[in-house]
Amino acid sequence: MTKVIISGGGTGGHIFPAVAIANALKRIDPAIEILFVGANGRMEMEKVPAAGYKIIGLDIQGFQRKALWKNFMLPIKMLKSLLKARSIIKEFKPDVAVGVGGYASGPLLYAAGQMGIPYLIQEQNSYAGITNKKLGAKAKKICVAFEGMDKFFPAESLLLTGNPIRKQSVDIEGKREEALSSFGLSADKKTILVTGGSLGAGTLNKAMIAGLKKLVDQDIQLIWQTGRYYYASIIKQVGDRPGTNVIVLEFLNRMDYAYAAADVIISRAGAGTIAELYVVRKPVILVPSPNVAEDHQTKNAMALVDNNAAILVRDAVAEEELVEKAIALIGDPATCTALSNSIGKLALPNADEVIAREVLKIASKG
């Protein structure tokens, strides 16, 4: 029986691909045994068991750039995590390890390398983080979602797979009228979708507040997903239905409906979101978050901009420029069509299965 350890997490952008790979492994080999390793106190400790998998937590944290004093215990936590990772590997005896990024991925893969366990890295972003760059030298395979990753990793180890996506979220074919009806919107008007993820994006919300009157005046419909952190304060400012064309939601339970209803999408530039946008094939305006390591969202967004597959608006100017750019785009059918065609060419929709087969290939070679 094949045994696989999957390590990483910290955010949905890491957890979802990890679970998707695990599900693909189970579909290919139902007898496979899978163990997750995450970071104590992070969301994977809740989300992974909810998906039906066992997880063990390491007492590990990332480097705190904004509060250096919080790093005082980091060396001790790192050492403890390495020792615990070794203990987990010794007890579970995996045939292969998989790292998807996040705090727990580093110690687990480092320990696996020391103990002769082959490992695969799934690098989601267009700019590799420090940990993955260091671990990449010994990886049997590095599955990437963007071209040009040989500047970070050995070229012979690279495989362009794309990022695993939520297939139910991108299943939008033939759903436009049904989706608009579910939101109480008209099929005869243009619609913008704004999404900052489950937690929300403060900049996107401020930009929508600043430009809301312009959208209403243009008779453009808006599906505005605020995120959990911002919903209550936004409802206080604008109400729960600020005009018949505007739907304000904390969370989108049916992402497929949101994508299907949209003529233009405004989003952050996380790697997982971008992988979905490739498949959805709608005109996109990306506003990268500046609050991520190595500014990787800007680099993700530029990979699309360089392929004429998206428009970029920088976070610092979004409040002033975003709504104007969105109105201009939605009124320009030729540019919308060109963007849709270009982004669709970048889609790699079966990443979960391709990665899973690589994992099994490595496991079989020992």
C-alpha positions as CSV (number, residue, x, y, z in Angstrom):
1,M,0.0,0.0,0.0
2,T,1.3,3.4,-1.0
3,K,1.8,6.0,1.8
4,V,1.9,9.7,1.1
5,I,2.6,12.7,3.5
6,I,1.3,16.1,2.3
7,S,2.6,19.1,4.2
8,G,1.8,22.8,4.2
9,G,-1.1,25.1,4.6
10,G,-1.6,28.5,6.4
11,T,-4.0,29.9,3.9
12,G,-6.8,28.6,1.6
13,G,-4.5,29.1,-1.3
14,H,-2.2,26.3,0.1
15,I,-4.8,24.1,1.7
16,F,-7.2,23.7,-1.2
17,P,-4.5,22.5,-3.7
18,A,-3.3,20.0,-1.0
19,V,-6.8,18.6,-0.5
20,A,-7.4,18.5,-4.2
21,I,-4.2,16.5,-4.8
22,A,-5.2,14.1,-1.9
23,N,-8.6,13.6,-3.5
24,A,-7.0,12.9,-6.9
25,L,-4.7,10.4,-5.3
26,K,-7.7,8.7,-3.7
27,R,-9.6,8.5,-7.0
28,I,-6.6,6.9,-8.7
29,D,-5.7,4.6,-5.8
30,P,-8.6,4.2,-3.3
31,A,-6.3,2.1,-1.0
32,I,-3.7,4.8,-0.6
33,E,-2.9,6.1,2.9
34,I,-2.5,9.9,3.2
35,L,-1.3,11.9,6.2
36,F,-1.3,15.7,6.4
37,V,1.2,17.7,8.4
38,G,0.3,21.3,9.1
39,A,1.0,24.2,11.5
40,N,-0.8,24.3,14.9
41,G,-3.3,27.1,15.1
42,R,-3.5,27.6,11.4
43,M,-6.7,26.9,9.3
44,E,-5.5,23.6,7.9
45,M,-5.9,22.0,11.4
46,E,-9.7,22.5,10.9
47,K,-10.1,22.4,7.1
48,V,-8.2,19.1,6.5
49,P,-10.2,17.0,8.9
50,A,-13.4,18.5,7.5
51,A,-12.2,17.1,4.1
52,G,-11.8,13.6,5.7
53,Y,-8.1,13.4,6.2
54,K,-5.9,13.0,9.3
55,I,-3.5,15.8,10.2
56,I,-0.7,16.3,12.7
57,G,0.4,19.8,13.7
58,L,3.9,21.2,14.1
59,D,4.5,24.1,16.4
60,I,5.9,26.4,13.7
61,Q,5.5,29.9,12.6
62,G,6.7,32.1,9.7
63,F,9.2,35.0,10.0
64,Q,7.4,38.1,11.2
65,R,8.7,41.1,9.2
66,K,6.6,43.7,10.9
67,A,7.2,42.6,14.5
68,L,10.7,41.3,14.8
69,W,10.4,40.6,18.5
70,K,7.9,37.9,17.6
71,N,10.8,35.9,16.0
72,F,12.6,35.4,19.3
73,M,11.2,31.8,19.6
74,L,11.5,31.0,15.9
75,P,14.8,29.0,16.1
76,I,13.5,26.9,19.0
77,K,10.2,26.3,17.2
78,M,12.1,25.3,14.0
79,L,14.3,22.8,15.8
80,K,11.3,21.3,17.6
81,S,9.4,21.1,14.3
82,L,12.3,19.3,12.6
83,L,12.5,16.8,15.4
84,K,8.8,16.2,15.3
85,A,8.8,15.9,11.5
86,R,11.5,13.2,11.7
87,S,9.4,11.4,14.3
88,I,6.3,11.6,12.1
89,I,8.2,10.2,9.1
90,K,9.8,7.5,11.2
91,E,6.4,6.3,12.5
92,F,4.3,6.8,9.3
93,K,7.0,5.5,6.9
94,P,5.8,7.4,3.7
95,D,6.9,6.4,0.2
96,V,6.8,10.0,-0.9
97,A,6.3,13.5,0.6
98,V,4.5,16.4,-1.0
99,G,5.0,20.1,0.0
100,V,2.4,22.7,-1.1
101,G,3.9,25.7,0.7
102,G,3.1,27.2,4.1
103,Y,4.9,27.0,7.4
104,A,4.9,23.2,7.9
105,S,6.1,22.4,4.5
106,G,9.7,23.4,5.1
107,P,10.5,21.3,8.2
108,L,8.7,18.3,6.8
109,L,10.4,18.3,3.4
110,Y,13.8,19.1,4.9
111,A,13.4,16.1,7.3
112,A,12.2,13.9,4.4
113,G,15.3,14.8,2.4
114,Q,17.6,13.9,5.3
115,M,15.9,10.6,5.8
116,G,16.0,9.5,2.2
117,I,12.3,10.0,1.5
118,P,11.7,11.4,-2.1
119,Y,9.6,14.5,-2.3
120,L,7.6,16.6,-4.7
121,I,7.1,20.4,-4.4
122,Q,3.9,22.1,-5.7
123,E,4.9,25.7,-6.3
124,Q,1.7,27.8,-6.8
125,N,3.1,31.2,-7.5
126,S,5.1,32.8,-10.3
127,Y,7.8,33.8,-7.8
128,A,9.2,31.0,-5.6
129,G,9.6,31.6,-1.9
130,I,12.9,31.2,0.0
131,T,12.0,27.8,1.5
132,N,10.9,26.2,-1.8
133,K,14.0,27.6,-3.6
134,K,16.2,25.9,-1.0
135,L,14.3,22.6,-1.0
136,G,14.0,22.6,-4.8
137,A,17.6,21.3,-5.3
138,K,16.7,17.9,-3.8
139,A,13.1,17.6,-5.1
140,K,12.4,14.8,-7.5
141,K,9.8,16.9,-9.2
142,I,8.6,20.6,-8.9
143,C,5.1,21.1,-10.3
144,V,4.6,24.8,-11.3
145,A,1.8,26.9,-12.6
146,F,3.7,29.5,-14.5
147,E,6.3,29.5,-17.3
148,G,9.9,30.7,-16.6
149,M,10.4,29.0,-13.2
150,D,13.8,27.7,-14.2
151,K,15.2,30.9,-12.7
152,F,14.3,29.4,-9.3
153,F,14.6,25.7,-9.8
154,P,16.6,23.1,-11.7
155,A,15.1,22.9,-15.2
156,E,15.2,19.1,-15.4
157,S,12.9,18.9,-12.3
158,L,10.2,21.2,-13.5
159,L,6.8,20.2,-14.7
160,L,4.2,22.7,-15.8
161,T,0.9,21.4,-14.3
162,G,-1.0,24.5,-13.3
163,N,-2.7,24.8,-9.9
164,P,-5.5,22.5,-8.7
165,I,-8.9,24.2,-9.0
166,R,-12.3,23.8,-7.4
167,K,-14.0,22.2,-10.4
168,Q,-17.5,22.9,-9.2
169,S,-16.6,26.7,-9.0
170,V,-15.7,27.0,-12.6
171,D,-18.5,24.9,-14.0
172,I,-20.3,27.9,-15.5
173,E,-21.4,26.8,-19.0
174,G,-24.9,27.7,-19.8
175,K,-25.6,29.2,-16.3
176,R,-25.6,32.9,-17.0
177,E,-29.4,33.6,-16.8
178,E,-29.9,31.1,-14.0
179,A,-27.0,32.8,-12.1
180,L,-28.3,36.4,-12.6
181,S,-31.8,35.3,-11.5
182,S,-30.4,33.8,-8.3
183,F,-28.9,37.2,-7.5
184,G,-32.1,39.1,-8.5
185,L,-30.2,40.8,-11.3
186,S,-31.2,41.4,-15.0
187,A,-29.8,39.5,-18.0
188,D,-30.1,42.7,-20.0
189,K,-27.5,44.7,-18.1
190,K,-23.7,44.3,-17.7
191,T,-22.4,42.9,-14.4
192,I,-19.2,43.3,-12.5
193,L,-18.1,40.7,-9.9
194,V,-15.7,42.0,-7.1
195,T,-14.2,39.3,-5.0
196,G,-11.5,39.6,-2.4
197,G,-11.6,36.0,-1.1
198,S,-13.3,34.6,2.0
199,L,-11.7,37.1,4.3
200,G,-12.0,40.0,1.9
201,A,-9.7,42.7,0.6
202,G,-9.8,46.2,2.2
203,T,-8.6,48.0,-0.8
204,L,-11.2,46.5,-3.1
205,N,-13.9,47.4,-0.7
206,K,-12.7,51.0,-0.3
207,A,-12.6,51.3,-4.1
208,M,-16.1,50.0,-4.5
209,I,-17.4,52.5,-1.8
210,A,-15.6,55.3,-3.6
211,G,-17.0,54.4,-7.0
212,L,-20.4,53.0,-6.2
213,K,-22.3,56.1,-7.4
214,K,-20.5,55.9,-10.8
215,L,-21.5,52.3,-11.3
216,V,-25.1,53.0,-10.3
217,D,-25.2,56.0,-12.6
218,Q,-23.9,53.8,-15.5
219,D,-26.6,51.2,-14.8
220,I,-24.0,48.6,-14.3
221,Q,-24.8,45.7,-12.0
222,L,-22.4,44.8,-9.2
223,I,-22.0,41.5,-7.3
224,W,-19.8,42.7,-4.4
225,Q,-18.3,40.0,-2.1
226,T,-16.9,41.9,0.9
227,G,-15.3,39.1,2.9
228,R,-16.0,38.3,6.6
229,Y,-13.8,41.0,8.1
230,Y,-15.5,43.9,6.2
231,Y,-19.1,43.0,5.7
232,A,-20.7,44.5,8.8
233,S,-18.9,47.9,8.4
234,I,-19.8,48.1,4.7
235,I,-23.4,47.3,5.4
236,K,-23.4,50.2,7.9
237,Q,-22.0,52.5,5.3
238,V,-24.0,51.5,2.2
239,G,-26.9,49.3,3.4
240,D,-27.5,45.7,2.3
241,R,-29.0,46.7,-1.1
242,P,-27.6,50.2,-2.1
243,G,-29.6,50.4,-5.4
244,T,-31.4,47.7,-7.4
245,N,-28.2,46.9,-9.3
246,V,-26.0,46.2,-6.3
247,I,-25.7,42.9,-4.4
248,V,-23.5,43.0,-1.3
249,L,-22.5,39.6,0.1
250,E,-20.2,38.5,2.9
251,F,-19.4,35.2,1.1
252,L,-20.3,33.6,-2.2
253,N,-21.7,30.2,-1.6
254,R,-22.1,29.5,-5.3
255,M,-18.9,30.7,-6.9
256,D,-20.0,29.2,-10.2
257,Y,-23.0,31.5,-10.2
258,A,-20.8,34.5,-9.5
259,Y,-18.4,33.7,-12.3
260,A,-21.3,32.9,-14.7
261,A,-23.1,36.1,-14.0
262,A,-20.0,38.4,-14.5
263,D,-19.1,40.2,-17.6
264,V,-16.0,41.6,-15.9
265,I,-14.2,40.3,-12.8
266,I,-12.2,42.3,-10.3
267,S,-10.0,40.2,-8.0
268,R,-6.8,39.9,-6.0
269,A,-4.0,37.9,-7.7
270,G,-3.6,34.8,-5.5
271,A,-2.4,31.8,-7.4
272,G,-5.4,29.7,-6.7
273,T,-7.8,32.4,-7.8
274,I,-5.8,33.0,-11.0
275,A,-6.0,29.3,-11.8
276,E,-9.8,29.5,-11.6
277,L,-9.9,32.7,-13.7
278,Y,-8.0,30.9,-16.5
279,V,-10.8,28.4,-16.8
280,V,-13.6,30.9,-16.4
281,R,-12.3,32.9,-19.4
282,K,-13.8,36.3,-18.4
283,P,-12.1,39.7,-18.7
284,V,-10.2,40.3,-15.5
285,I,-8.8,43.3,-13.6
286,L,-6.3,42.2,-11.0
287,V,-5.4,44.3,-7.9
288,P,-2.5,42.4,-6.3
289,S,-2.2,42.5,-2.5
290,P,1.0,44.2,-1.4
291,N,0.9,42.4,1.9
292,V,2.4,39.1,0.9
293,A,5.9,37.6,0.9
294,E,8.2,38.7,-1.9
295,D,5.2,40.7,-3.4
296,H,4.3,37.5,-5.3
297,Q,0.8,38.6,-6.2
298,T,2.2,41.4,-8.3
299,K,4.5,38.9,-10.0
300,N,1.5,36.5,-10.5
301,A,-0.5,39.3,-12.1
302,M,2.3,40.4,-14.3
303,A,2.5,36.9,-15.8
304,L,-1.0,37.5,-17.1
305,V,-0.4,41.1,-18.1
306,D,2.6,40.1,-20.1
307,N,0.4,37.7,-22.0
308,N,-2.3,40.3,-22.6
309,A,-4.6,38.2,-20.4
310,A,-5.5,40.7,-17.7
311,I,-5.4,44.4,-16.7
312,L,-3.5,45.4,-13.6
313,V,-4.4,48.2,-11.2
314,R,-1.9,48.7,-8.4
315,D,-3.2,48.6,-4.8
316,A,-2.0,52.1,-4.0
317,V,-4.1,53.7,-6.7
318,A,-7.1,51.4,-6.7
319,E,-9.4,53.7,-4.7
320,E,-9.0,56.4,-7.3
321,E,-8.7,54.3,-10.5
322,L,-10.3,50.9,-10.2
323,V,-14.0,51.7,-10.9
324,E,-13.1,54.0,-13.8
325,K,-11.0,51.2,-15.4
326,A,-13.8,48.7,-14.8
327,I,-16.4,51.0,-16.4
328,A,-14.1,51.6,-19.4
329,L,-13.5,47.9,-19.8
330,I,-17.1,46.7,-19.6
331,G,-17.9,49.3,-22.3
332,D,-15.2,48.0,-24.6
333,P,-16.4,44.7,-26.2
334,A,-13.2,44.3,-28.3
335,T,-10.9,44.5,-25.4
336,C,-13.1,42.2,-23.3
337,T,-13.0,39.5,-26.1
338,A,-9.2,39.8,-26.5
339,L,-8.7,39.4,-22.7
340,S,-11.0,36.4,-22.6
341,N,-9.3,34.7,-25.4
342,S,-5.8,35.3,-24.0
343,I,-6.6,34.2,-20.5
344,G,-8.3,31.0,-21.7
345,K,-5.1,29.9,-23.5
346,L,-3.4,29.8,-20.1
347,A,-5.8,27.3,-18.6
348,L,-4.5,23.9,-17.2
349,P,-7.7,22.5,-15.7
350,N,-6.5,19.0,-14.7
351,A,-3.6,19.9,-12.4
352,D,-4.8,17.8,-9.5
353,E,-4.7,14.6,-11.5
354,V,-1.4,15.4,-13.3
355,I,0.3,16.1,-9.9
356,A,-1.2,13.0,-8.3
357,R,0.2,10.8,-11.0
358,E,3.6,12.4,-10.6
359,V,3.4,11.7,-6.8
360,L,2.6,8.0,-7.5
361,K,5.4,7.7,-10.1
362,I,7.9,9.0,-7.5
363,A,6.5,6.6,-4.8
364,S,6.8,3.6,-7.1
365,K,10.4,4.4,-7.9
366,G,11.3,4.6,-4.2
